[in-house]
Amino acid sequence: MSNVKYQIPQTLIQPIIERARSNPEHNTLVLLNEDGTVEHVNAADFHADAAAYAQALQAMGIEPQDLVILVLQHSRVLLSAFWGALYLGAIPSIFPFLTEKLDPALYMERAHMLVKHSGARVVITYLEFKDDLGKLLEDVDCRLLSTDEVPPVSAEDTVSVSTDRITGESIAFLQHSSGTTGLQKGVALSHRSVLNQVEAYSRAIDLRPNDVIVSWLPLYHDMGLIAGFVMPLVAGIPLVLMSPFQWVRDPKILFQAIHDYKGTLCWLPNFAYNHSARAVRPEYMDGIDLSGWRMVISCSEPVRHDSQQVFLEHFAPYGLREEALASCYAMAENTFAVTQSDLGQMPRTDWINIEAFRTRHVAEPVDANTAGAMPVVSCGRPIDGTEIAIIAPDGSRLPDRHEGEVILRGNSMLSGYYRRPDITGEAMLDGWYKTGDMGYIADGELYISGRLKDLIITGGKNVYPQDLEAIANTIDGIHPGRAVAFGVLDERLGSEAIVMVCETENAADPKEKMALVRALRQRVTQQTEVTISDIKMVDERWLIKTSSGKIARADNREKYLREFRGE
């Protein structure tokens, strides 16, 4: 059970407004800005910020359940606009802000598509971005509001809209699955579903009044939005936020914040473990104490045993404890968490026979020292109110240790994909949501093996591209996190051939490229018994990434076929 005690509210806004009234000086939020400044926001100020946006939206004629798109950077303004829309009973949805990683033309095209097809009533953005968006949306019946048009509101002011039009079943906000640049598949979540998630997940992680959550995660994906924003605000847990772009450039800021603000909880995608261990040098950690870090939870990507070990070894000298490492399986369609590993111990590692798993889809346990043994890290057990099962392609249930598609049902699930009943129906199976993730259950715990759509089937074997990409990350000369693997049909063989494209520091040197190709091919064969058909070493920034910084496999496959095969 969680140590945080609060009566379950009917809507998300109730605890925010009540806290501003009863405990106005509550330490709600600390914002670490990219320019080095720090903003401390108490409960009263946070309420006033949200009320200002609610009143500005109300003055524009925005009503409950109208869609409000936020095109804003990671900032106090974004947080205020999000909760302001919630105060009004409108439906906020955060759109990734344009960065150098995203193609501007494609970004604008998807922004236009989102606003037009979702029926958004208003878009909130910065003054300097308003003209560009205005031209883009000339053919759309949608208002534009710039942040400079929002007047200040005192903490005592209230929103004049009748809150009885907001119920637990009302849609609270839209979020979208990681990997999309837009919100074409907006996941609609009710206040009740989100509150059910907050209550159940708080128990799963034993959320405590003295916890402090530290996060750099983007707020347009479920992990950052729920674990690093909505949950702490609803539960009244102090939150320390920093820019995801600054963290990528300078990951040591996370560890400094854990030390400075006595952070106890943090969520990280798997790549962040390797990135931190590689980029945070010992001299950066002088005087840093991580002994109070209660849980660092791996989520959003398949949890890798080697990544956890590298992270632990690198930061143990500064107080990071083995039992602080944890794991979680989550998705936007269940608000956030589906499972969580047991408290007070590292997630279990299941060593299985790789050949049996790839050919017969059975996770046969073996000793870790056995030839052909592969580690799979547990994502834990389902949180309260959520059930999971594994199904075969024909929809039939599979027994323990048999790999198949993960399905789930529970009280934190989506109301549906916003204005898309067609794809909502396709995603459901007799009340269960089909996740598209592959995995198996053993002793009540879930083990994820990969995405169904990313699966490469070659010579009758199942190969998950992330396994091959992880091997590429270990090759000196290949940029870590800058490798992609995918399958291409080989008509001659009647099967898929495996292709890898990797960014390297010196792609212009033919000898170095050949040496890297040989090293990667050899290591993949040694570790997986898989043969790579084609390996390309390319310049930096060749690979296409998603808004969350993940490798976009489908887009890179198309680019490979176009540039290297002329297809």
KESERO-967812 format. One record per residue (C-alpha): x, y, z. Coordinates in nm, 2 decimals. Layout:
- X  Y  Z
...
//
This chain:
- 0.00  0.00  0.00
- 0.11  0.35  -0.07
- 0.19  0.58  0.23
- 0.03  0.87  0.05
- -0.32  0.92  0.19
- -0.58  1.11  -0.01
- -0.94  1.07  -0.08
- -1.00  0.96  -0.44
- -1.14  1.27  -0.62
- -1.39  1.27  -0.90
- -1.18  1.48  -1.14
- -0.81  1.56  -1.18
- -0.86  1.93  -1.10
- -1.01  1.88  -0.76
- -0.69  1.80  -0.57
- -0.51  2.09  -0.74
- -0.77  2.35  -0.65
- -0.82  2.21  -0.29
- -0.44  2.21  -0.23
- -0.42  2.58  -0.34
- -0.69  2.66  -0.09
- -0.58  2.45  0.21
- -0.20  2.46  0.17
- -0.11  2.75  -0.06
- 0.26  2.73  0.02
- 0.29  2.36  -0.07
- 0.62  2.29  -0.26
- 0.45  2.18  -0.58
- 0.71  2.23  -0.86
- 1.07  2.32  -0.92
- 1.16  2.41  -1.28
- 1.53  2.39  -1.38
- 1.54  2.60  -1.69
- 1.80  2.57  -1.97
- 1.94  2.91  -1.90
- 2.04  2.80  -1.55
- 1.75  2.98  -1.37
- 1.54  2.79  -1.12
- 1.16  2.86  -1.06
- 0.99  2.74  -0.74
- 0.62  2.72  -0.78
- 0.39  2.67  -0.48
- 0.03  2.54  -0.49
- -0.13  2.88  -0.50
- 0.09  3.01  -0.79
- 0.03  2.69  -0.98
- -0.35  2.73  -0.94
- -0.33  3.10  -1.05
- -0.13  3.01  -1.36
- -0.39  2.74  -1.46
- -0.68  2.97  -1.38
- -0.54  3.24  -1.61
- -0.54  3.00  -1.90
- -0.88  2.87  -1.82
- -1.02  3.22  -1.82
- -0.84  3.31  -2.15
- -0.99  3.00  -2.31
- -1.33  3.07  -2.17
- -1.32  3.42  -2.32
- -1.25  3.27  -2.66
- -1.57  3.06  -2.63
- -1.40  2.73  -2.55
- -1.64  2.49  -2.37
- -1.60  2.16  -2.19
- -1.48  1.87  -2.41
- -1.34  2.11  -2.68
- -1.00  2.00  -2.79
- -0.71  2.23  -2.71
- -0.37  2.17  -2.88
- -0.06  2.29  -2.71
- 0.24  2.37  -2.93
- 0.48  2.47  -2.66
- 0.82  2.38  -2.53
- 0.89  2.21  -2.20
- 0.82  2.51  -1.97
- 0.60  2.65  -1.70
- 0.38  2.79  -1.97
- 0.31  2.44  -2.10
- 0.22  2.31  -1.76
- -0.01  2.61  -1.69
- -0.19  2.58  -2.03
- -0.24  2.20  -1.98
- -0.41  2.24  -1.64
- -0.59  2.55  -1.75
- -0.77  2.35  -2.02
- -0.85  2.09  -1.76
- -0.99  2.35  -1.53
- -1.24  2.45  -1.80
- -1.33  2.09  -1.87
- -1.17  2.11  -2.22
- -0.94  1.84  -2.35
- -0.57  1.94  -2.37
- -0.33  1.76  -2.59
- 0.05  1.83  -2.61
- 0.21  1.84  -2.95
- 0.58  1.78  -2.98
- 0.76  2.11  -3.04
- 0.96  2.16  -3.35
- 1.33  2.08  -3.30
- 1.63  2.03  -3.52
- 1.56  1.65  -3.52
- 1.23  1.69  -3.70
- 1.18  1.77  -4.06
- 1.00  2.11  -4.07
- 0.78  2.03  -4.37
- 0.67  1.70  -4.23
- 0.61  1.85  -3.89
- 0.39  2.12  -4.03
- 0.20  1.87  -4.25
- 0.13  1.65  -3.95
- 0.03  1.95  -3.73
- -0.22  2.06  -4.00
- -0.35  1.70  -4.02
- -0.40  1.68  -3.65
- -0.58  2.01  -3.60
- -0.80  1.96  -3.90
- -0.90  1.60  -3.85
- -0.94  1.61  -3.47
- -1.17  1.91  -3.48
- -0.94  2.11  -3.24
- -1.11  2.44  -3.13
- -0.79  2.62  -3.03
- -0.41  2.60  -3.06
- -0.19  2.77  -2.80
- 0.16  2.86  -2.90
- 0.43  3.13  -2.87
- 0.39  3.47  -3.03
- 0.69  3.41  -3.26
- 0.53  3.08  -3.39
- 0.18  3.22  -3.42
- 0.21  3.36  -3.78
- 0.35  3.04  -3.92
- 0.08  2.83  -3.76
- -0.19  3.09  -3.87
- -0.09  3.05  -4.23
- -0.08  2.67  -4.20
- -0.43  2.66  -4.05
- -0.60  2.91  -4.28
- -0.84  2.64  -4.41
- -0.92  2.51  -4.06
- -1.20  2.64  -3.83
- -0.97  2.68  -3.53
- -0.86  2.97  -3.31
- -0.50  3.06  -3.23
- -0.40  3.19  -2.89
- -0.04  3.31  -2.81
- 0.10  3.29  -2.47
- 0.14  3.67  -2.44
- -0.24  3.71  -2.47
- -0.31  3.54  -2.14
- -0.35  3.80  -1.85
- -0.23  3.72  -1.50
- -0.48  3.60  -1.25
- -0.45  3.61  -0.87
- -0.46  3.29  -0.67
- -0.80  3.39  -0.53
- -0.97  3.41  -0.86
- -1.18  3.12  -0.98
- -1.30  2.99  -1.31
- -1.66  3.09  -1.38
- -1.74  2.77  -1.57
- -1.97  2.52  -1.40
- -1.76  2.23  -1.29
- -2.06  2.00  -1.26
- -2.03  1.95  -1.63
- -1.70  1.77  -1.57
- -1.75  1.41  -1.45
- -1.53  1.12  -1.39
- -1.63  0.98  -1.73
- -1.55  1.30  -1.91
- -1.24  1.28  -2.14
- -0.96  1.45  -1.94
- -0.69  1.47  -2.21
- -0.54  1.30  -2.51
- -0.20  1.14  -2.52
- -0.04  0.95  -2.80
- 0.17  0.63  -2.83
- 0.55  0.69  -2.84
- 0.68  0.69  -3.20
- 0.44  0.92  -3.37
- 0.52  1.28  -3.45
- 0.16  1.38  -3.45
- -0.15  1.28  -3.26
- -0.34  1.10  -3.54
- -0.42  0.82  -3.29
- -0.50  1.03  -2.99
- -0.56  0.81  -2.69
- -0.86  0.95  -2.51
- -0.85  0.90  -2.13
- -1.12  0.98  -1.88
- -1.07  1.15  -1.55
- -1.17  0.82  -1.38
- -0.92  0.61  -1.58
- -0.64  0.85  -1.49
- -0.73  0.86  -1.13
- -0.76  0.48  -1.11
- -0.40  0.47  -1.26
- -0.27  0.72  -1.01
- -0.42  0.53  -0.71
- -0.30  0.18  -0.83
- 0.04  0.29  -0.94
- 0.10  0.49  -0.62
- 0.05  0.16  -0.43
- 0.27  -0.03  -0.67
- 0.57  0.20  -0.61
- 0.47  0.27  -0.24
- 0.45  0.64  -0.31
- 0.54  0.83  0.01
- 0.48  1.19  0.14
- 0.85  1.25  0.16
- 0.92  1.13  -0.20
- 1.05  1.38  -0.46
- 1.01  1.30  -0.82
- 1.28  1.42  -1.07
- 1.21  1.40  -1.44
- 1.35  1.52  -1.77
- 1.10  1.32  -1.98
- 0.90  1.48  -2.26
- 0.54  1.56  -2.16
- 0.39  1.45  -2.49
- 0.45  1.08  -2.41
- 0.28  0.87  -2.14
- 0.59  0.82  -1.92
- 0.66  1.19  -1.88
- 0.30  1.30  -1.88
- 0.18  1.06  -1.61
- 0.47  0.96  -1.40
- 0.66  1.28  -1.43
- 0.37  1.53  -1.42
- 0.01  1.43  -1.36
- 0.07  1.17  -1.08
- 0.29  1.39  -0.86
- 0.06  1.69  -0.89
- -0.26  1.49  -0.81
- -0.09  1.31  -0.52
- 0.08  1.62  -0.39
- 0.44  1.50  -0.43
- 0.70  1.76  -0.50
- 0.82  1.75  -0.87
- 1.15  1.87  -1.02
- 1.14  1.91  -1.39
- 1.41  1.98  -1.65
- 1.43  2.00  -2.03
- 1.46  1.67  -2.22
- 1.68  1.84  -2.48
- 1.92  1.97  -2.21
- 1.93  1.63  -2.05
- 2.03  1.46  -2.38
- 2.31  1.71  -2.42
- 2.42  1.71  -2.06
- 2.29  1.40  -1.87
- 2.48  1.48  -1.55
- 2.21  1.74  -1.47
- 1.98  1.46  -1.36
- 2.22  1.33  -1.10
- 2.29  1.68  -0.98
- 1.92  1.74  -0.93
- 1.88  1.40  -0.75
- 2.15  1.52  -0.51
- 2.04  1.89  -0.47
- 1.66  1.82  -0.43
- 1.69  1.48  -0.25
- 1.52  1.31  -0.54
- 1.38  0.96  -0.46
- 1.19  0.86  -0.78
- 1.28  0.87  -1.14
- 1.18  0.70  -1.46
- 1.42  0.63  -1.75
- 1.39  0.46  -2.09
- 1.66  0.19  -2.14
- 1.88  0.40  -2.37
- 1.92  0.65  -2.09
- 2.11  0.40  -1.87
- 2.38  0.35  -2.14
- 2.38  0.72  -2.23
- 2.43  0.82  -1.86
- 2.70  0.56  -1.79
- 2.89  0.67  -2.11
- 2.86  1.05  -2.08
- 2.87  1.12  -1.71
- 3.24  1.11  -1.62
- 3.37  1.05  -1.26
- 3.49  1.41  -1.24
- 3.13  1.53  -1.29
- 3.01  1.33  -0.99
- 3.24  1.49  -0.73
- 3.03  1.54  -0.41
- 2.72  1.38  -0.56
- 2.52  1.15  -0.32
- 2.27  0.91  -0.47
- 2.20  0.70  -0.16
- 1.86  0.86  -0.11
- 1.75  0.75  -0.47
- 1.48  0.51  -0.37
- 1.38  0.38  -0.72
- 1.50  0.44  -1.07
- 1.24  0.27  -1.29
- 1.32  0.14  -1.64
- 1.03  0.19  -1.87
- 0.91  0.27  -2.23
- 1.17  0.04  -2.40
- 1.25  -0.33  -2.35
- 1.46  -0.35  -2.03
- 1.81  -0.49  -2.10
- 2.01  -0.68  -1.84
- 2.34  -0.54  -1.96
- 2.21  -0.18  -1.95
- 2.11  -0.22  -1.59
- 2.45  -0.37  -1.50
- 2.64  -0.10  -1.67
- 2.43  0.17  -1.49
- 2.47  0.01  -1.15
- 2.84  -0.04  -1.18
- 2.90  0.32  -1.30
- 2.69  0.49  -1.03
- 2.72  0.25  -0.73
- 3.03  0.44  -0.61
- 2.81  0.74  -0.55
- 2.55  0.56  -0.34
- 2.32  0.40  -0.60
- 2.19  0.08  -0.45
- 2.11  -0.24  -0.64
- 1.76  -0.26  -0.49
- 1.68  0.09  -0.63
- 1.68  -0.05  -0.98
- 1.32  -0.13  -1.10
- 1.12  -0.19  -1.41
- 0.78  -0.12  -1.55
- 0.57  -0.20  -1.86
- 0.35  0.08  -1.97
- 0.15  0.22  -2.25
- -0.06  0.53  -2.32
- -0.37  0.31  -2.38
- -0.36  0.20  -2.02
- -0.29  0.56  -1.91
- 0.06  0.45  -1.81
- 0.17  0.15  -1.60
- 0.05  -0.20  -1.68
- 0.30  -0.38  -1.46
- 0.57  -0.29  -1.20
- 0.86  -0.50  -1.06
- 0.86  -0.59  -0.69
- 0.98  -0.33  -0.44
- 1.32  -0.36  -0.27
- 1.49  -0.58  -0.52
- 1.63  -0.57  -0.87
- 1.39  -0.70  -1.14
- 1.43  -1.07  -1.20
- 1.64  -1.19  -1.49
- 1.51  -1.50  -1.67
- 1.78  -1.68  -1.85
- 1.63  -1.88  -2.14
- 1.74  -2.09  -2.44
- 1.77  -1.86  -2.73
- 1.72  -2.13  -3.00
- 1.40  -2.26  -2.84
- 1.27  -1.91  -2.81
- 1.33  -1.81  -3.16
- 1.22  -2.13  -3.33
- 0.95  -2.27  -3.10
- 0.85  -1.94  -2.91
- 0.90  -2.11  -2.58
- 1.10  -1.96  -2.30
- 1.29  -2.26  -2.17
- 1.48  -2.17  -1.85
- 1.85  -2.25  -1.85
- 2.15  -2.18  -1.63
- 2.31  -1.84  -1.71
- 2.64  -2.00  -1.80
- 2.48  -2.23  -2.06
- 2.59  -2.18  -2.42
- 2.31  -2.00  -2.60
- 2.15  -1.86  -2.28
- 1.98  -1.52  -2.32
- 1.87  -1.29  -2.04
- 1.52  -1.14  -2.04
- 1.44  -0.89  -1.76
- 1.11  -0.90  -1.59
- 0.87  -0.60  -1.61
- 0.70  -0.72  -1.29
- 0.34  -0.80  -1.20
- 0.02  -0.62  -1.31
- -0.08  -0.32  -1.10
- -0.41  -0.34  -0.91
- -0.71  -0.32  -1.14
- -0.52  -0.44  -1.45
- -0.51  -0.79  -1.59
- -0.27  -0.93  -1.86
- -0.27  -1.24  -2.08
- -0.08  -1.38  -2.38
- -0.25  -1.49  -2.70
- -0.15  -1.68  -3.02
- -0.21  -1.52  -3.37
- -0.55  -1.69  -3.38
- -0.65  -1.52  -3.05
- -0.63  -1.83  -2.83
- -0.47  -1.81  -2.49
- -0.12  -1.94  -2.44
- 0.02  -2.10  -2.13
- 0.31  -1.97  -1.92
- 0.65  -1.94  -2.09
- 0.49  -1.94  -2.44
- 0.56  -1.62  -2.64
- 0.27  -1.44  -2.80
- 0.10  -1.10  -2.81
- 0.03  -0.93  -2.48
- -0.33  -0.83  -2.41
- -0.47  -0.63  -2.12
- -0.78  -0.51  -1.96
- -0.85  -0.29  -1.66
- -0.99  0.02  -1.51
- -0.72  0.26  -1.64
- -0.78  0.19  -2.01
- -0.86  0.44  -2.28
- -1.21  0.55  -2.36
- -1.11  0.50  -2.73
- -0.89  0.65  -3.00
- -1.03  1.01  -3.03
- -1.28  1.02  -3.32
- -1.15  0.69  -3.46
- -1.40  0.42  -3.37
- -1.26  0.21  -3.66
- -0.91  0.16  -3.51
- -1.06  0.15  -3.16
- -1.25  -0.16  -3.27
- -0.95  -0.32  -3.44
- -0.75  -0.28  -3.12
- -1.00  -0.46  -2.90
- -1.07  -0.84  -2.85
- -1.37  -0.92  -2.63
- -1.30  -0.63  -2.40
- -0.92  -0.68  -2.40
- -0.68  -0.44  -2.56
- -0.43  -0.59  -2.80
- -0.10  -0.42  -2.73
- 0.11  -0.52  -3.03
- 0.39  -0.62  -2.79
- 0.53  -0.97  -2.78
- 0.62  -1.14  -2.46
- 0.55  -1.42  -2.21
- 0.44  -1.47  -1.85
- 0.64  -1.68  -1.60
- 0.55  -1.71  -1.23
- 0.30  -1.42  -1.26
- 0.56  -1.18  -1.41
- 0.56  -1.03  -1.76
- 0.87  -1.05  -1.99
- 0.86  -0.84  -2.31
- 1.05  -0.96  -2.61
- 0.97  -0.69  -2.87
- 0.71  -0.53  -3.09
- 0.50  -0.75  -3.32
- 0.53  -0.51  -3.61
- 0.91  -0.49  -3.57
- 0.96  -0.87  -3.57
- 1.20  -1.01  -3.83
- 1.13  -1.37  -3.94
- 1.43  -1.52  -4.11
- 1.48  -1.89  -4.18
- 1.20  -1.97  -3.95
- 1.35  -1.78  -3.66
- 1.21  -1.47  -3.48
- 1.47  -1.20  -3.45
- 1.40  -0.87  -3.26
- 1.58  -0.58  -3.41
- 1.65  -0.42  -3.07
- 1.87  -0.72  -2.98
- 2.09  -0.65  -3.28
- 2.09  -0.27  -3.22
- 2.21  -0.33  -2.87
- 2.51  -0.53  -3.00
- 2.59  -0.25  -3.24
- 2.60  -0.01  -2.94
- 2.90  -0.21  -2.80
- 3.12  -0.16  -3.11
- 3.37  0.12  -3.07
- 3.33  0.36  -3.36
- 2.96  0.31  -3.40
- 2.76  0.59  -3.23
- 2.57  0.44  -2.94
- 2.20  0.46  -3.00
- 2.25  0.53  -3.37
- 2.19  0.19  -3.52
- 1.88  0.04  -3.68
- 1.80  -0.32  -3.79
- 1.50  -0.43  -4.00
- 1.40  -0.70  -4.24
- 1.38  -0.68  -4.62
- 1.22  -0.95  -4.82
- 1.46  -1.16  -5.02
- 1.26  -1.32  -5.29
- 1.53  -1.56  -5.38
- 1.54  -1.71  -5.03
- 1.17  -1.67  -4.97
- 1.24  -1.52  -4.64
- 1.35  -1.19  -4.48
- 1.71  -1.07  -4.50
- 1.84  -0.87  -4.21
- 1.98  -0.52  -4.28
- 2.16  -0.29  -4.04
- 2.24  0.08  -4.08
- 2.48  0.24  -3.83
- 2.61  0.59  -3.79
- 2.98  0.62  -3.74
- 3.22  0.90  -3.66
- 3.43  0.85  -3.97
- 3.21  0.70  -4.24
- 3.43  0.86  -4.52
- 3.72  0.62  -4.44
- 3.66  0.30  -4.64
- 3.90  0.10  -4.44
- 3.74  0.20  -4.11
- 3.40  0.13  -4.25
- 3.50  -0.22  -4.36
- 3.65  -0.29  -4.02
- 3.34  -0.18  -3.84
- 3.12  -0.39  -4.07
- 3.34  -0.70  -4.00
- 3.34  -0.64  -3.63
- 2.96  -0.60  -3.61
- 2.89  -0.90  -3.84
- 3.11  -1.12  -3.63
- 2.98  -1.01  -3.30
- 2.61  -1.05  -3.41
- 2.69  -1.40  -3.53
- 2.87  -1.49  -3.22
- 2.60  -1.37  -2.98
- 2.28  -1.46  -3.17
- 2.38  -1.70  -3.45
- 2.20  -1.46  -3.69
- 2.36  -1.36  -4.02
- 2.33  -1.00  -4.13
- 2.27  -0.97  -4.51
- 2.37  -0.61  -4.55
- 2.54  -0.35  -4.32
- 2.57  0.01  -4.41
- 2.79  0.26  -4.22
- 2.66  0.61  -4.27
- 2.74  0.97  -4.16
- 2.60  1.13  -3.85
- 2.23  1.24  -3.87
- 2.15  0.99  -4.15
- 1.91  0.80  -3.93
- 1.55  0.92  -3.89
- 1.43  0.95  -3.53
- 1.09  1.00  -3.38
- 0.99  1.30  -3.17
- 1.09  1.10  -2.86
- 1.44  1.04  -2.99
- 1.38  0.67  -3.08
- 1.49  0.52  -3.41
- 1.20  0.51  -3.66
- 1.25  0.17  -3.81
- 0.99  0.19  -4.08
- 1.11  0.53  -4.20
- 1.47  0.42  -4.20
- 1.38  0.10  -4.39
- 1.22  0.31  -4.66
- 1.52  0.55  -4.67
- 1.75  0.25  -4.71
- 1.55  0.10  -5.00
- 1.54  0.44  -5.17
- 1.90  0.54  -5.13
- 2.08  0.21  -5.15
- 1.85  0.00  -5.37
- 1.68  0.27  -5.57
- 1.33  0.14  -5.48
//
